Amino acid sequence: MPSEFKLPDVGEGLTEAEIVTWRVAVGDTVAINDPLVEIETAKSLVELPSPFAGTVGELLVPAGELVPVGTPIVTITDAAETDNEPIGVPDDETPPSTLVGYGPGHSRGRSRRRPPPATPKPEATAPVTDASTIETPGTTRPRAKPPVRKLARDLGIELAAVTPSGTGGIITREDVVAAAALPEPPADLVEDTPQAVVAGDGDEHVPVRGVRAATAAAMTASAFTAPHVTVFHTVDVSRSVKLVAKLREDKAFEGSRVTIMLLAARALCLTAREFPDLNATFGEGEILRHPRVHLGVATAAERGLLVPAIPDAGALGLPGLAREVTRMTELARSGKASPAQLSGSTVTLTNIGVFGVDSGTPILNPGQSAILCLGSVRRVPAEHKGRVELRWMTQLAMSFDHRIIDGQQGAQALARVGAILRDPRRELLMV
């Protein structure tokens, strides 16, 4: 009897998720814990392993569809059943229900496709589906990495119609872009569930899902529940620029990204120790001050803005903080960060200077009392020791919850961050 695998809650109160990429096709043989499907939650991409061993019977949800938790998404026929009887023949025994990722310690074999029938019977014409994600026995699924499959969906490109140029017949990003330039793809190769629908008047309708939907909800809630105040401070960071150049040559920072943002992260952690209300949450009739500084680092990823957390960042020295910031931002950008790794921060740092922007008014992450924004670092004429010369300058901005932090505290805290960046050597290099 085929077993249904229902979309599970992978954590963080998940209520729905989007089916991004099927890792299997109809007829594939899978073992327990073999990857079945990649889904996108409100925070991250998650690969779901199979809780059953057997043969994939039917993919119940196509790629690109948003479904609630508990929705059946695939059927798998018991392994013993498929070894002795044709697919679809019922059996009295049903595979035991196993929690995802907690099955017995079977070896993780590669999925293998069942051979097609020797004399296939003609079938009635069925609706065309996305060949990059759903496959019938005897067909070949186009080979492409998940980001390329997502790009194809976003552009409404059927991967089966794309000519691969990559090694081993892999479809590359350039192949998809080139296919998108075709004037009119055949009607029977248009994807059934496009990510963006262009209306006749030229308007583009982009579904708000996953990270973008979660960000929209969180920012709206934050903006209309916490009274925001933003203060600004222009700082001479010439000494920080020199320190960054020296640290890049230090073996203790090998493999880590060393930038002004790293120094700002360390400065924010130190300041949060001195001003504990920067590391607090406003509750019902009380202010909850957190004993540890869990630093959130706003990271621009392909799927939107993510905020990976650096646990206990306030206890890390500069080399350790550099390693963790590098590791967590890379995880977030690659889509491999788990929901737990994208939550739990208590204060946040965002850097818009990398986009050439001088300053901004950042919105607080819900539940936090402060967020520091780092602007671009520019060499401009400024007064130094009684003379005007070219100096490296930046503008800091800090938004804070005025229910927790008053104007004096906010101004003093931002001035403290600026003082550390103005003369960083003594305090930032303390381990």
C-alpha positions in Angstrom: 0.0 0.0 0.0 1.6 3.3 -1.0 2.5 5.6 2.0 1.9 9.3 1.8 4.6 11.7 3.0 3.1 14.8 4.3 4.8 18.2 4.5 6.2 18.3 8.0 6.8 21.3 10.3 10.6 21.7 10.1 10.6 24.1 13.0 10.0 27.7 14.0 6.2 27.4 13.8 6.1 26.7 10.1 2.6 26.8 8.7 3.4 26.5 4.9 6.3 26.1 2.5 7.0 26.2 -1.2 8.0 23.1 -3.1 11.2 24.3 -4.8 12.9 21.2 -6.4 12.1 17.5 -6.4 15.2 15.4 -5.9 13.3 12.3 -7.1 11.0 11.3 -9.9 8.2 8.8 -10.4 9.7 5.3 -10.4 12.9 6.2 -8.4 13.9 3.8 -5.7 14.7 5.5 -2.4 16.1 4.4 1.0 15.2 5.9 4.3 16.8 9.4 4.7 17.5 9.8 1.0 16.7 13.4 -0.1 13.2 13.7 -1.5 12.5 17.4 -2.1 13.9 20.8 -1.4 11.4 23.3 0.2 11.5 27.0 1.0 10.2 28.1 4.3 9.9 31.7 5.5 13.5 31.6 6.5 15.6 29.1 4.6 15.8 26.3 2.0 15.4 22.9 3.6 16.0 19.5 2.1 13.6 16.8 3.3 14.7 13.2 3.6 12.5 10.2 3.0 10.9 8.6 6.0 10.2 5.4 3.9 12.1 3.0 1.8 10.6 2.0 -1.5 9.6 3.3 -4.9 8.3 6.8 -5.6 4.7 6.4 -6.8 3.4 9.9 -7.4 4.5 13.5 -6.9 1.4 15.1 -5.5 2.5 18.7 -5.6 4.4 20.3 -8.5 7.4 22.6 -8.0 6.6 26.2 -7.4 3.4 25.5 -5.4 2.9 26.8 -1.8 1.2 24.2 0.4 0.2 24.1 4.1 2.0 21.8 6.6 0.3 18.4 6.7 -0.4 18.3 3.0 0.5 15.0 1.3 3.3 15.8 -1.2 4.5 12.3 -2.4 3.6 8.7 -2.3 6.1 5.9 -1.8 5.4 2.2 -2.2 6.9 -0.2 0.3 10.3 -1.7 -0.8 9.2 -5.3 -0.1 6.1 -4.7 -2.1 8.0 -3.3 -5.1 10.5 -6.2 -5.1 7.7 -8.8 -5.5 4.7 -7.2 -7.2 4.0 -4.5 -9.7 3.7 -0.9 -8.5 0.3 -0.1 -7.2 -0.7 -3.6 -6.0 -1.9 -3.2 -2.4 -0.4 -5.1 0.5 -1.6 -5.7 4.0 1.5 -4.2 5.5 2.2 -0.5 5.7 5.7 0.9 6.3 6.1 2.2 9.9 5.8 5.9 10.3 9.2 7.4 10.9 9.9 11.0 11.7 11.9 12.9 9.0 15.6 12.6 9.6 15.2 10.1 12.4 14.9 6.8 10.5 17.0 3.7 11.2 20.7 3.8 10.3 20.4 2.5 6.8 23.2 3.3 4.3 22.4 6.2 2.1 22.4 4.7 -1.3 21.9 6.8 -4.4 18.4 6.9 -5.9 18.1 4.7 -9.0 15.4 4.8 -11.6 13.3 1.8 -12.5 13.8 0.7 -16.1 10.9 1.5 -18.5 8.6 -1.2 -19.7 9.9 -3.2 -22.7 6.7 -2.4 -24.7 5.2 0.8 -23.4 1.5 1.2 -24.1 0.3 4.4 -25.7 -1.3 6.7 -23.2 -3.7 9.6 -23.4 -2.2 13.0 -23.6 -1.6 14.4 -20.2 -1.0 18.0 -19.1 2.6 19.1 -19.6 4.5 19.5 -16.3 7.9 20.9 -15.5 10.5 18.4 -16.6 13.0 19.8 -14.2 11.1 18.5 -11.3 8.6 15.8 -12.4 9.6 12.8 -14.5 8.0 9.6 -15.8 9.8 6.3 -16.3 11.8 6.3 -19.5 12.4 10.0 -19.6 15.5 12.0 -18.7 15.3 14.8 -16.3 17.3 17.9 -17.2 20.3 18.4 -15.0 20.7 21.8 -13.3 21.6 23.1 -9.8 18.8 24.5 -7.6 19.6 28.2 -8.2 19.4 27.6 -11.9 16.1 25.7 -11.6 14.8 28.6 -9.5 15.9 31.1 -12.2 14.2 29.1 -14.9 10.9 29.1 -12.9 11.2 32.8 -12.3 11.7 33.4 -16.0 9.0 31.0 -17.0 11.5 28.8 -18.8 10.9 25.0 -19.3 14.2 23.3 -18.6 13.4 20.5 -21.0 13.6 23.1 -23.8 17.0 24.5 -22.8 20.2 23.3 -24.5 22.8 22.5 -21.8 26.4 23.8 -22.2 27.8 22.7 -18.9 30.1 19.7 -18.3 28.2 16.5 -18.4 25.1 18.0 -19.9 24.4 20.3 -16.9 22.2 23.4 -17.7 24.0 26.6 -16.6 22.6 30.0 -15.6 23.8 31.3 -19.0 21.8 28.6 -20.8 18.6 29.7 -19.0 19.3 33.4 -19.7 19.9 32.6 -23.4 16.7 30.6 -23.6 14.8 33.5 -22.0 15.9 35.7 -24.8 13.9 33.6 -27.3 11.0 35.6 -28.8 8.2 33.1 -28.2 8.7 29.7 -26.6 6.3 27.0 -27.8 3.0 27.1 -26.0 3.3 23.5 -24.8 6.6 24.3 -23.0 5.3 27.1 -20.9 5.4 26.3 -17.2 2.1 25.6 -15.5 2.8 27.5 -12.4 5.0 30.5 -13.2 6.5 32.6 -10.4 5.7 35.9 -12.1 2.8 36.6 -14.4 3.1 39.6 -16.7 -0.3 41.3 -17.5 -1.2 42.6 -20.9 -0.5 46.2 -19.8 3.1 45.4 -18.9 2.5 45.1 -15.1 4.4 42.2 -13.5 2.7 40.3 -10.7 5.3 38.7 -8.4 3.9 36.4 -5.7 5.1 37.3 -2.2 6.4 34.1 -0.7 9.1 32.6 1.5 11.7 35.0 2.8 10.1 38.1 1.2 6.7 37.4 2.8 8.3 36.8 6.2 10.3 40.0 5.9 7.2 42.0 4.9 5.2 40.7 7.8 8.0 41.2 10.4 8.9 44.7 9.2 5.3 45.8 9.2 4.7 44.4 12.7 7.9 46.1 14.0 7.2 49.5 12.4 3.8 49.7 13.9 4.4 48.3 17.3 7.8 49.7 18.4 8.2 53.5 18.4 11.4 54.0 16.3 13.9 56.7 16.8 17.0 57.0 14.6 20.2 58.9 15.5 23.2 59.6 13.2 26.9 60.0 13.8 29.7 60.9 11.3 33.0 59.2 12.3 36.6 59.4 11.1 37.5 55.7 10.6 40.9 56.2 9.1 42.6 54.2 11.9 40.0 51.4 11.4 40.8 51.3 7.7 44.6 50.9 8.5 43.8 48.2 11.1 41.7 46.2 8.6 44.7 46.2 6.2 47.0 44.9 8.9 44.5 42.2 10.1 44.1 40.9 6.5 47.8 39.9 6.7 47.5 38.3 10.1 47.3 34.4 10.1 44.7 34.5 12.9 42.2 35.9 10.3 43.1 33.6 7.5 40.0 32.4 5.7 37.8 35.1 7.2 36.4 38.3 5.7 38.0 41.2 7.4 36.2 44.5 6.7 35.1 47.6 8.5 31.8 45.7 9.1 33.7 43.2 11.3 35.1 46.1 13.4 31.6 47.6 13.7 30.2 44.2 14.8 32.8 44.0 17.6 32.2 47.6 18.6 28.4 46.9 18.7 28.9 43.9 21.0 31.2 45.8 23.3 28.7 48.7 23.5 25.8 46.4 24.2 27.7 45.3 27.3 28.0 48.8 28.5 24.4 49.8 27.5 22.4 46.6 28.4 19.2 48.2 27.1 20.6 47.8 23.6 20.4 44.1 24.1 16.8 43.9 25.4 13.2 43.1 24.6 10.1 45.0 25.6 7.6 42.7 27.2 4.2 43.0 29.0 5.0 45.5 31.8 8.7 44.8 31.8 12.0 45.1 29.9 13.8 41.8 29.4 17.6 42.3 29.3 19.4 39.4 27.7 22.6 38.3 29.5 24.4 37.4 26.2 24.8 39.3 23.0 23.6 37.2 20.1 24.5 39.3 17.1 22.3 39.3 14.0 24.1 40.2 10.8 21.8 41.4 8.0 22.8 39.5 4.8 21.6 40.1 1.3 20.9 36.7 -0.3 19.4 35.6 -3.6 16.1 34.9 -1.9 16.0 38.2 0.0 17.3 39.7 3.2 18.3 37.2 5.9 19.6 37.7 9.4 21.8 34.8 10.6 22.6 34.9 14.3 26.1 34.7 15.8 25.4 33.0 19.2 27.2 34.7 22.2 29.0 37.0 19.8 29.8 39.3 22.8 32.1 36.7 24.3 34.1 36.2 21.1 37.5 37.9 20.4 38.0 39.6 17.1 39.5 36.5 15.3 36.6 34.2 16.5 34.0 36.8 15.6 35.5 37.1 12.1 35.3 33.3 11.6 31.7 33.1 12.8 30.5 36.2 10.8 32.1 34.7 7.7 30.7 31.3 8.2 27.1 32.3 9.0 26.8 34.9 6.2 28.1 32.3 3.7 25.6 29.8 5.0 22.8 32.3 4.6 23.8 33.3 1.1 24.1 29.7 0.0 20.6 28.9 1.4 22.0 26.2 3.7 21.3 28.0 7.0 18.7 26.3 9.1 15.7 28.2 10.5 17.3 28.0 14.0 20.5 29.7 12.6 18.4 32.5 11.2 16.7 33.3 14.5 17.6 34.1 18.0 19.6 37.3 17.6 19.2 40.0 20.2 20.7 43.0 18.4 21.4 43.5 14.7 24.0 45.1 12.5 23.3 46.0 8.9 25.7 47.3 6.3 24.3 49.4 3.4 27.7 50.9 2.7 28.6 47.9 0.5 26.0 49.3 -2.0 27.6 52.8 -2.0 24.8 54.3 0.3 25.9 56.7 3.0 23.1 56.2 5.6 19.6 55.0 6.3 16.9 54.5 8.9 16.8 50.8 9.6 13.7 49.1 11.0 14.2 47.0 14.1 13.9 43.3 14.0 10.8 42.3 15.9 11.7 41.8 19.6 14.9 43.7 19.5 15.6 47.2 20.9 18.4 48.4 18.6 19.9 48.0 15.2 23.1 49.6 14.0 23.5 50.7 10.3 26.9 51.1 8.7 27.2 53.5 5.8 29.8 53.7 3.0 33.4 54.5 3.9 34.6 57.3 1.8 37.8 59.4 1.6 36.8 63.0 1.9 38.3 66.3 3.1 38.0 66.6 6.9 39.7 68.4 9.8 42.5 66.4 11.5 44.9 67.9 14.1 44.2 71.4 13.0 44.6 70.7 9.3 42.2 69.8 6.4 43.2 66.6 4.8 41.7 63.5 3.1 40.3 61.2 5.8 38.3 57.9 5.7 34.8 58.9 7.0 31.6 57.0 7.5 28.1 57.7 8.9 26.6 55.5 11.5 22.9 55.3 12.1 21.2 53.6 15.0 17.5 52.9 15.3 16.1 52.0 18.8 12.9 51.3 20.6 12.0 54.4 22.4 10.0 52.4 25.0 13.3 50.9 26.2 16.0 53.5 25.2 15.6 57.2 25.6 17.3 59.8 23.5 20.2 60.3 25.8 21.0 56.5 26.0 20.7 56.1 22.3 22.9 59.1 21.5 25.5 57.9 24.1 25.5 54.4 22.8 26.0 55.5 19.2 28.8 57.9 20.2 30.5 54.9 22.0 30.4 52.8 18.9 31.9 55.8 17.0 34.7 56.2 19.6 35.7 52.6 19.2 35.9 52.8 15.5 37.8 56.1 15.6 40.5 54.5 17.8 40.1 50.7 17.5 43.4 49.1 18.4 43.2 48.9 22.2 39.6 47.7 22.6 38.9 45.7 19.5 42.0 43.6 19.7 41.2 42.4 23.3 40.5 38.6 23.1 
